Amino acid sequence: MAGANLAINGGRPGAVGLSIGESRMDESIVATIVGSSALLIAAMMVVGHYRRERRRQRLIQHLDDACWWHSTRPWR
């Protein structure tokens, strides 16, 4: 295909520019970086959610261990 060898800047002889094939390669690299970043952010959010849930579960379990609420009321 003759059009595939044209440069992005109009195909002028001696012009510096990216060919269409290189542009597709750059797009795939950008897509890979964006996708990897999204997966990394999602993984960090999952870890944060897991840690919050474990902490909440521990706090709820420890509510029955001591009668701390009796000592914190000022009217008794």
A tleap script that builds the chain and sets N, CA, C and O, in Angstrom:
source leaprc.protein.ff14SB
mol = sequence {
  NMET ALA GLY ALA ASN LEU ALA ILE ASN GLY
  GLY ARG PRO GLY ALA VAL GLY LEU SER ILE
  GLY GLU SER ARG MET ASP GLU SER ILE VAL
  ALA THR ILE VAL GLY SER SER ALA LEU LEU
  ILE ALA ALA MET MET VAL VAL GLY HIE TYR
  ARG ARG GLU ARG ARG ARG GLN ARG LEU ILE
  GLN HIE LEU ASP ASP ALA CYS TRP TRP HIE
  SER THR ARG PRO TRP CARG
}
set mol.1.N position { 0.846 -1.169 0.000 }
set mol.1.CA position { 0.000 0.000 0.000 }
set mol.1.C position { 0.889 1.229 0.000 }
set mol.1.O position { 1.746 1.386 0.870 }
set mol.2.N position { 0.684 2.089 -0.968 }
set mol.2.CA position { 1.545 3.259 -1.125 }
set mol.2.C position { 1.291 4.297 -0.042 }
set mol.2.O position { 2.220 5.001 0.354 }
set mol.3.N position { 0.070 4.410 0.445 }
set mol.3.CA position { -0.267 5.416 1.450 }
set mol.3.C position { 0.332 5.119 2.811 }
set mol.3.O position { 0.455 6.019 3.642 }
set mol.4.N position { 0.703 3.881 3.050 }
set mol.4.CA position { 1.234 3.511 4.363 }
set mol.4.C position { 2.626 4.078 4.586 }
set mol.4.O position { 3.056 4.216 5.732 }
set mol.5.N position { 3.344 4.410 3.513 }
set mol.5.CA position { 4.697 4.930 3.660 }
set mol.5.C position { 4.750 6.449 3.760 }
set mol.5.O position { 5.827 7.011 3.957 }
set mol.6.N position { 3.630 7.114 3.632 }
set mol.6.CA position { 3.621 8.570 3.717 }
set mol.6.C position { 3.835 9.003 5.159 }
set mol.6.O position { 3.395 8.343 6.101 }
set mol.7.N position { 4.510 10.108 5.303 }
set mol.7.CA position { 4.718 10.664 6.642 }
set mol.7.C position { 3.468 11.415 7.075 }
set mol.7.O position { 2.654 11.805 6.238 }
set mol.8.N position { 3.316 11.616 8.367 }
set mol.8.CA position { 2.158 12.319 8.905 }
set mol.8.C position { 2.131 13.762 8.425 }
set mol.8.O position { 1.051 14.327 8.251 }
set mol.9.N position { 3.282 14.369 8.209 }
set mol.9.CA position { 3.339 15.786 7.832 }
set mol.9.C position { 3.066 16.024 6.346 }
set mol.9.O position { 3.411 17.091 5.839 }
set mol.10.N position { 2.476 15.100 5.649 }
set mol.10.CA position { 2.101 15.328 4.258 }
set mol.10.C position { 2.960 14.577 3.263 }
set mol.10.O position { 2.665 14.633 2.070 }
set mol.11.N position { 3.972 13.901 3.664 }
set mol.11.CA position { 4.787 13.109 2.774 }
set mol.11.C position { 5.766 13.900 1.951 }
set mol.11.O position { 6.156 13.450 0.874 }
set mol.12.N position { 6.181 15.067 2.414 }
set mol.12.CA position { 7.161 15.868 1.673 }
set mol.12.C position { 8.510 15.160 1.711 }
set mol.12.O position { 8.883 14.595 2.739 }
set mol.13.N position { 9.248 15.184 0.596 }
set mol.13.CA position { 10.557 14.531 0.582 }
set mol.13.C position { 11.518 15.207 1.556 }
set mol.13.O position { 11.615 16.434 1.595 }
set mol.14.N position { 12.208 14.415 2.320 }
set mol.14.CA position { 13.186 14.937 3.265 }
set mol.14.C position { 12.568 15.482 4.542 }
set mol.14.O position { 13.288 15.980 5.408 }
set mol.15.N position { 11.271 15.400 4.676 }
set mol.15.CA position { 10.620 15.918 5.882 }
set mol.15.C position { 10.782 14.916 7.021 }
set mol.15.O position { 10.797 13.702 6.815 }
set mol.16.N position { 10.900 15.451 8.198 }
set mol.16.CA position { 11.033 14.601 9.381 }
set mol.16.C position { 9.648 14.413 9.972 }
set mol.16.O position { 8.939 15.390 10.214 }
set mol.17.N position { 9.266 13.200 10.200 }
set mol.17.CA position { 7.958 12.923 10.799 }
set mol.17.C position { 7.813 11.437 11.047 }
set mol.17.O position { 8.639 10.631 10.617 }
set mol.18.N position { 6.768 11.096 11.735 }
set mol.18.CA position { 6.506 9.698 12.032 }
set mol.18.C position { 5.708 9.075 10.902 }
set mol.18.O position { 4.821 9.711 10.332 }
set mol.19.N position { 6.020 7.844 10.583 }
set mol.19.CA position { 5.200 7.147 9.607 }
set mol.19.C position { 3.966 6.605 10.321 }
set mol.19.O position { 3.899 6.609 11.550 }
set mol.20.N position { 3.011 6.146 9.557 }
set mol.20.CA position { 1.763 5.659 10.143 }
set mol.20.C position { 2.021 4.433 11.005 }
set mol.20.O position { 1.385 4.272 12.046 }
set mol.21.N position { 2.939 3.569 10.595 }
set mol.21.CA position { 3.263 2.387 11.388 }
set mol.21.C position { 3.848 2.748 12.740 }
set mol.21.O position { 3.525 2.119 13.748 }
set mol.22.N position { 4.711 3.760 12.767 }
set mol.22.CA position { 5.290 4.198 14.037 }
set mol.22.C position { 4.230 4.833 14.919 }
set mol.22.O position { 4.280 4.697 16.142 }
set mol.23.N position { 3.282 5.518 14.323 }
set mol.23.CA position { 2.207 6.144 15.087 }
set mol.23.C position { 1.366 5.083 15.781 }
set mol.23.O position { 0.982 5.255 16.938 }
set mol.24.N position { 1.081 4.002 15.095 }
set mol.24.CA position { 0.315 2.916 15.703 }
set mol.24.C position { 1.087 2.284 16.845 }
set mol.24.O position { 0.503 1.893 17.856 }
set mol.25.N position { 2.391 2.185 16.688 }
set mol.25.CA position { 3.225 1.632 17.749 }
set mol.25.C position { 3.178 2.540 18.967 }
set mol.25.O position { 3.067 2.064 20.096 }
set mol.26.N position { 3.263 3.851 18.740 }
set mol.26.CA position { 3.183 4.793 19.851 }
set mol.26.C position { 1.828 4.723 20.535 }
set mol.26.O position { 1.752 4.803 21.761 }
set mol.27.N position { 0.760 4.575 19.763 }
set mol.27.CA position { -0.575 4.465 20.344 }
set mol.27.C position { -0.698 3.214 21.197 }
set mol.27.O position { -1.324 3.245 22.256 }
set mol.28.N position { -0.107 2.115 20.749 }
set mol.28.CA position { -0.200 0.883 21.531 }
set mol.28.C position { 0.623 0.991 22.813 }
set mol.28.O position { 0.240 0.440 23.845 }
set mol.29.N position { 1.746 1.694 22.751 }
set mol.29.CA position { 2.544 1.891 23.965 }
set mol.29.C position { 1.785 2.764 24.952 }
set mol.29.O position { 1.763 2.474 26.148 }
set mol.30.N position { 1.166 3.827 24.463 }
set mol.30.CA position { 0.378 4.705 25.334 }
set mol.30.C position { -0.798 3.933 25.926 }
set mol.30.O position { -1.095 4.073 27.113 }
set mol.31.N position { -1.464 3.123 25.115 }
set mol.31.CA position { -2.587 2.325 25.612 }
set mol.31.C position { -2.123 1.332 26.669 }
set mol.31.O position { -2.826 1.103 27.653 }
set mol.32.N position { -0.953 0.742 26.479 }
set mol.32.CA position { -0.411 -0.186 27.467 }
set mol.32.C position { -0.093 0.531 28.768 }
set mol.32.O position { -0.374 0.007 29.846 }
set mol.33.N position { 0.484 1.711 28.686 }
set mol.33.CA position { 0.818 2.475 29.892 }
set mol.33.C position { -0.450 2.895 30.626 }
set mol.33.O position { -0.524 2.787 31.850 }
set mol.34.N position { -1.443 3.373 29.888 }
set mol.34.CA position { -2.701 3.792 30.519 }
set mol.34.C position { -3.399 2.597 31.160 }
set mol.34.O position { -3.904 2.703 32.278 }
set mol.35.N position { -3.434 1.475 30.475 }
set mol.35.CA position { -4.060 0.272 31.024 }
set mol.35.C position { -3.338 -0.241 32.254 }
set mol.35.O position { -3.974 -0.643 33.228 }
set mol.36.N position { -2.017 -0.229 32.218 }
set mol.36.CA position { -1.234 -0.668 33.379 }
set mol.36.C position { -1.449 0.259 34.563 }
set mol.36.O position { -1.545 -0.196 35.703 }
set mol.37.N position { -1.525 1.551 34.297 }
set mol.37.CA position { -1.778 2.514 35.372 }
set mol.37.C position { -3.149 2.280 35.995 }
set mol.37.O position { -3.296 2.333 37.216 }
set mol.38.N position { -4.143 2.024 35.167 }
set mol.38.CA position { -5.489 1.761 35.683 }
set mol.38.C position { -5.506 0.506 36.545 }
set mol.38.O position { -6.142 0.483 37.598 }
set mol.39.N position { -4.812 -0.535 36.104 }
set mol.39.CA position { -4.756 -1.765 36.897 }
set mol.39.C position { -4.013 -1.552 38.209 }
set mol.39.O position { -4.405 -2.106 39.236 }
set mol.40.N position { -2.956 -0.762 38.190 }
set mol.40.CA position { -2.209 -0.470 39.409 }
set mol.40.C position { -3.066 0.311 40.400 }
set mol.40.O position { -3.064 0.011 41.594 }
set mol.41.N position { -3.787 1.296 39.919 }
set mol.41.CA position { -4.668 2.081 40.794 }
set mol.41.C position { -5.772 1.197 41.359 }
set mol.41.O position { -6.100 1.300 42.541 }
set mol.42.N position { -6.350 0.329 40.532 }
set mol.42.CA position { -7.398 -0.576 41.010 }
set mol.42.C position { -6.852 -1.531 42.067 }
set mol.42.O position { -7.531 -1.805 43.056 }
set mol.43.N position { -5.642 -2.038 41.874 }
set mol.43.CA position { -5.041 -2.938 42.863 }
set mol.43.C position { -4.803 -2.217 44.183 }
set mol.43.O position { -5.027 -2.789 45.250 }
set mol.44.N position { -4.351 -0.962 44.121 }
set mol.44.CA position { -4.141 -0.202 45.358 }
set mol.44.C position { -5.468 0.055 46.067 }
set mol.44.O position { -5.527 0.035 47.296 }
set mol.45.N position { -6.530 0.294 45.305 }
set mol.45.CA position { -7.835 0.504 45.919 }
set mol.45.C position { -8.352 -0.772 46.573 }
set mol.45.O position { -8.968 -0.711 47.637 }
set mol.46.N position { -8.114 -1.916 45.958 }
set mol.46.CA position { -8.536 -3.195 46.536 }
set mol.46.C position { -7.788 -3.457 47.838 }
set mol.46.O position { -8.388 -3.896 48.819 }
set mol.47.N position { -6.493 -3.193 47.855 }
set mol.47.CA position { -5.701 -3.389 49.075 }
set mol.47.C position { -6.186 -2.455 50.178 }
set mol.47.O position { -6.309 -2.874 51.329 }
set mol.48.N position { -6.460 -1.208 49.847 }
set mol.48.CA position { -6.968 -0.258 50.832 }
set mol.48.C position { -8.313 -0.683 51.385 }
set mol.48.O position { -8.557 -0.565 52.585 }
set mol.49.N position { -9.182 -1.173 50.527 }
set mol.49.CA position { -10.495 -1.647 50.976 }
set mol.49.C position { -10.346 -2.846 51.910 }
set mol.49.O position { -11.008 -2.917 52.946 }
set mol.50.N position { -9.481 -3.782 51.544 }
set mol.50.CA position { -9.248 -4.959 52.378 }
set mol.50.C position { -8.727 -4.557 53.754 }
set mol.50.O position { -9.192 -5.074 54.770 }
set mol.51.N position { -7.767 -3.638 53.792 }
set mol.51.CA position { -7.199 -3.209 55.072 }
set mol.51.C position { -8.236 -2.496 55.930 }
set mol.51.O position { -8.283 -2.701 57.142 }
set mol.52.N position { -9.071 -1.655 55.307 }
set mol.52.CA position { -10.126 -0.966 56.065 }
set mol.52.C position { -11.134 -1.951 56.637 }
set mol.52.O position { -11.562 -1.812 57.783 }
set mol.53.N position { -11.514 -2.947 55.841 }
set mol.53.CA position { -12.484 -3.932 56.320 }
set mol.53.C position { -11.910 -4.776 57.455 }
set mol.53.O position { -12.613 -5.081 58.419 }
set mol.54.N position { -10.647 -5.150 57.346 }
set mol.54.CA position { -10.019 -5.924 58.431 }
set mol.54.C position { -9.946 -5.096 59.708 }
set mol.54.O position { -10.203 -5.607 60.798 }
set mol.55.N position { -9.596 -3.821 59.576 }
set mol.55.CA position { -9.523 -2.936 60.752 }
set mol.55.C position { -10.903 -2.753 61.374 }
set mol.55.O position { -11.038 -2.785 62.597 }
set mol.56.N position { -11.917 -2.565 60.553 }
set mol.56.CA position { -13.283 -2.409 61.051 }
set mol.56.C position { -13.745 -3.668 61.771 }
set mol.56.O position { -14.389 -3.591 62.817 }
set mol.57.N position { -13.415 -4.826 61.209 }
set mol.57.CA position { -13.802 -6.088 61.830 }
set mol.57.C position { -13.121 -6.263 63.186 }
set mol.57.O position { -13.751 -6.718 64.141 }
set mol.58.N position { -11.834 -5.902 63.276 }
set mol.58.CA position { -11.120 -5.983 64.553 }
set mol.58.C position { -11.717 -5.045 65.591 }
set mol.58.O position { -11.884 -5.421 66.751 }
set mol.59.N position { -12.038 -3.825 65.175 }
set mol.59.CA position { -12.624 -2.861 66.103 }
set mol.59.C position { -13.981 -3.338 66.611 }
set mol.59.O position { -14.288 -3.182 67.793 }
set mol.60.N position { -14.782 -3.908 65.746 }
set mol.60.CA position { -16.089 -4.414 66.167 }
set mol.60.C position { -15.924 -5.577 67.133 }
set mol.60.O position { -16.686 -5.680 68.095 }
set mol.61.N position { -14.961 -6.448 66.909 }
set mol.61.CA position { -14.732 -7.574 67.817 }
set mol.61.C position { -14.273 -7.101 69.183 }
set mol.61.O position { -14.621 -7.705 70.197 }
set mol.62.N position { -13.492 -6.023 69.222 }
set mol.62.CA position { -12.967 -5.537 70.495 }
set mol.62.C position { -13.966 -4.690 71.266 }
set mol.62.O position { -13.694 -4.328 72.411 }
set mol.63.N position { -15.094 -4.367 70.692 }
set mol.63.CA position { -16.096 -3.602 71.426 }
set mol.63.C position { -16.649 -4.397 72.607 }
set mol.63.O position { -17.009 -3.815 73.630 }
set mol.64.N position { -16.717 -5.705 72.474 }
set mol.64.CA position { -17.245 -6.541 73.550 }
set mol.64.C position { -16.194 -6.906 74.592 }
set mol.64.O position { -16.543 -7.470 75.629 }
set mol.65.N position { -14.936 -6.608 74.355 }
set mol.65.CA position { -13.874 -7.009 75.274 }
set mol.65.C position { -13.867 -6.198 76.559 }
set mol.65.O position { -13.569 -6.746 77.621 }
set mol.66.N position { -14.176 -4.940 76.501 }
set mol.66.CA position { -14.090 -4.089 77.688 }
set mol.66.C position { -15.329 -3.209 77.771 }
set mol.66.O position { -15.990 -2.937 76.769 }
set mol.67.N position { -15.620 -2.780 78.963 }
set mol.67.CA position { -16.766 -1.896 79.183 }
set mol.67.C position { -16.282 -0.458 79.205 }
set mol.67.O position { -16.499 0.244 80.193 }
set mol.68.N position { -15.650 -0.012 78.170 }
set mol.68.CA position { -15.081 1.325 78.118 }
set mol.68.C position { -16.157 2.391 78.086 }
set mol.68.O position { -15.903 3.530 78.477 }
set mol.69.N position { -17.364 2.046 77.625 }
set mol.69.CA position { -18.399 3.060 77.512 }
set mol.69.C position { -18.926 3.510 78.873 }
set mol.69.O position { -19.481 4.603 78.985 }
set mol.70.N position { -18.760 2.665 79.934 }
set mol.70.CA position { -19.198 3.064 81.272 }
set mol.70.C position { -18.284 4.134 81.855 }
set mol.70.O position { -18.747 5.012 82.584 }
set mol.71.N position { -17.019 4.073 81.549 }
set mol.71.CA position { -16.088 5.044 82.121 }
set mol.71.C position { -16.047 6.358 81.343 }
set mol.71.O position { -15.479 7.336 81.828 }
set mol.72.N position { -16.625 6.399 80.172 }
set mol.72.CA position { -16.560 7.627 79.380 }
set mol.72.C position { -17.785 8.520 79.560 }
set mol.72.O position { -17.791 9.651 79.074 }
set mol.73.N position { -18.816 8.039 80.243 }
set mol.73.CA position { -20.012 8.862 80.441 }
set mol.73.C position { -19.796 9.816 81.609 }
set mol.73.O position { -19.466 9.363 82.705 }
set mol.74.N position { -19.968 11.108 81.414 }
set mol.74.CA position { -19.711 12.061 82.504 }
set mol.74.C position { -20.833 12.099 83.536 }
set mol.74.O position { -20.603 12.576 84.647 }
set mol.75.N position { -22.023 11.625 83.224 }
set mol.75.CA position { -23.142 11.742 84.156 }
set mol.75.C position { -23.221 10.602 85.151 }
set mol.75.O position { -24.140 10.595 85.969 }
set mol.76.N position { -22.326 9.652 85.131 }
set mol.76.CA position { -22.342 8.561 86.108 }
set mol.76.C position { -21.355 8.780 87.195 }
set mol.76.O position { -21.240 7.954 88.101 }
savepdb mol mol.pdb
quit
